Amino acid sequence: MRLFFLAFLNISVSVGAVETGQNLFQHAYAEWDSDAFAEAYDAFSQNTDSGRYWRAVTGFHWINYYLYGYDHHRDTRRGLALIDSVQADLAAIRKPRRFSGEVEALEATILGVYVTLHPTRAPFLGRRIQNGLDEAFAADSTNPRTLYLLGVSYYHMPGFLGGGFSAGREYLLRSDSLFMEEEQTGRAAPQWGHSTGRAFLGEIYRAEGNVAQAMAWYDRAKDINPQDGLARLGRKKAQDGYEQ
């Protein structure tokens, strides 16, 4: 009986820690603040699959904060350190199927971010990234977070590996549609990715010179999260007339 009580207590504590971490993550995501991301990241346990999953999700957005946000936020060294940490969390998840294609997509996307920082590694890691993306899509082609990650990956991926704006846009548009379906039906699901997916669509249209479409997608991103760092920065660049 005592062992059962202790096991139940441990489960309750773990669930409570995940819920606390999720609330902190939602706050960090809404405020787009480094200290808030740090607090959320540290709140998740490394001893459960659910904790590792949420640490990886938080770490991925924290990486985006350091690598793709405002100039005064950028810190490549910290971003690289987080890549190593997130990869370790994902590798330690013992039952990845529980989280469907999101784990595969996160692994491939994080590796793709590393390649964008070290382009000479593309010939050596390209096949591994592509296999991960294929496996993620096969595992869960109707999960909006999985498709959002696929869109981000193809957006960054070099053309000779099958990446580019067209492929990225296709996945991001499908992801946006699925996010809206998910929200309309009220299905319980991890809440992340929707605003930033729209911001990446803005980035694609801005890079193509379609400022009107870019501004529309940045505004749609801010409808979901007014503080989305990528949307705010992209909108400012579009207003200032930058195409890249």
N, C-alpha and C positions, 0 to 999 in steps of 0.2 A: 504493500500500500504506500509506504514511504517513497519507494522508487517511482511508483506511478505519479505520486504528487510532485516529486522533483522534476520528472520529465514534463508533466503538464505545466509546471511553473516555468521551466526553461522555454517551452514553446510559447507561453504567454508573453514572457519577456522579449523573445525574438520578434514576435508579431508586433508588440508594442514599439520596439526599436525601429522596425521597418516603417510603421505608421508615422512615428515621429520624424524619421528621415525623409519620408515622402512629403510631409508637410513643409519641412525645411527646404526640400528641393523645389517644391512649387513656389515657395517664397523667393528662392534664388532665381528661378526661371522667370518669375514675374518682374523682379527688380533688376535682373542681369547684373549681379554684383559679385565680385570675386570673394569677398569675405563670407557672403551668404552661401556661395557654392562650397567653400571650404568647410563651413559648419555642417552643411548637408552631407558632404562626402564623408566626413569623419563620423557622422551619426550612424551610418550603416555598418552592420556587423560583417566581418570577413569570414564568419563561421557558418553562414547559411547561404544557400543558393539565391534566395530572394534578396538577401543583403548584398551579395556580390553583384547581382544583376543591377540593383539600384545604384550601387557605387559606380558601376561601369557607365550607366546612363548619365549620372551626375558628372562623372569625369569627362565624358564625351562633350557635354555642353560647356564644361569648364575649359576644355581644350579649345573649343570654338571661341570662347571669350578671349583667350590669350593669343590665338593665331589669326582670327578673322574680324575682330571687333575694332573699336576705335584705336588710333595710333598710340594714345597714351596708356592703353590697356595692354598693348602687345608685349609679349615676353616669350620668345621662342624657346628659351632654355626651360622655363617652367612648363610650357606646352609639351615639349619632348619628354620631360620627366613624368608627366601625367600619362602620356601614351604608354610608357613602360608599365605604369601602375595599373592602368585600365586593362591592358593585355593580360596581366597577371590575374586580375579578378575574373576576366572572361574565361581564361584557361582553367581556373579552379572550379567553375560551375560543374557540378557532377551530373546533373540531369538537364542538359541544355534544351531538350525537347519540350520541357515544361514551358519554356519561354519562346517556343516556336522558332520562326526564322529570325527573330530579333537578335539573338546571340550571334548567329552566323553573319548577319548583316553588320552588326556592330564591329565584330572582329575584322571583317574585310574593309569596312570604312575606316577604322582606326589605322589599319595597315596602309590604306590608300593615302591617308593624311601624312603618314610617315614618308611615303614615297614622294609626295609633293614637296616635302622639305629636303629630300635626298633623291633627286631625279635619277642619279646614276644607278640607283637600286631597282628601278623599274623593270629592266630586263630580267632580273633575278626573282622579283617578287610578283610580277604581273600575273603569271599563271595562277599562283596561290590566291591572289585577290579575286581573279575572275572565277575560280572554282568556288570560293566562298560566297560570292554574289549569286552564282547559279544555284548553289545549295540553299541559300536563304530564300530565293524566289520559289524554288521547288517545295520548300517546307511550308511556306505561308504567303501565298501570292495575293491574299485578300487582307493582309494586316497593314494598316496605313503607316505604322511606324517602320515596318520592314521596307515598304516601298519608298518611304521618305529617305531612309538610309541608302537604298539603292540609287535613288535619284542624286543624292549628294555625291556618292561614289562615282557615278558616271559623269557627273558635272566636272569633277576634278581629274578624272582619268584621261591620260593621253589618248589621242585619236588612234594611234597604232595598236592600242589595247582594246579598242572598241568604245572608248568614251567620247564625250563631246556634249555640246549643248542639246542636240536633238534627243539623244538617249536620256540625258538627265531630265529634260523637260517632260518626256513621256511618263517616266516614273513619278515625278513630282505632281503632275496633274492628276494622275490616277490616285496617288496618295491623298491629295486634297479632297477628291470626291469621296473616298472611303472615310476620311476623317469626319466629313460632314454627315455621312450616313450614320457613323458611330455615335456622333453627338445627338442626332435627331432621334435615334432609337433609345438613347440613354443607357447603352450597354456599358457595364463597368469595365474599364480598361485603363492602363497607365496613361496619364495625361502629359504627353510631351511630343514635340516634333511638328505640330501643326503650323504654328506661327513661323518657325524657322524654315519649314518647307516652302511656305509662301514667299518668304524673304529670298530664298535661293531662286525661285522663279523670277523674282524681280531682278536678281543679279544676272540671270541669263538674258532677259529682255534688254537690260541696260547695256550689257556687253555687245548685243546685236544692234544697238543703236535705236531701239524702240522705247523711247523714254516714257511715252504715255502708258504703255503696257507695264513698264517697270514700276512707275509710280503707283499704278492701280494695285499691283501685287504687294508693294511695300505697305500701302494703306490697308490692304486686307490682312496682312500679317499683324499690323498694329491694332486692328480691330480685335484680335485674339489676345495679343500681349503688347500693350503700348510701349513696353520697355525693350522689346526684342532688339538686341544690339545690332544684328546684321541688317534688319529692316531700317532702323534709324540711320545707320551709317550709309547704307545704299541709297536711301531717299535723299540724304544731304548731297551725296556725290551726283545723283541724277539732277538735282536742282542746280548744282554748281556747273553742270555741263560735262562731267567726266563720263567717258565711255568704258573705262577699265577700272 
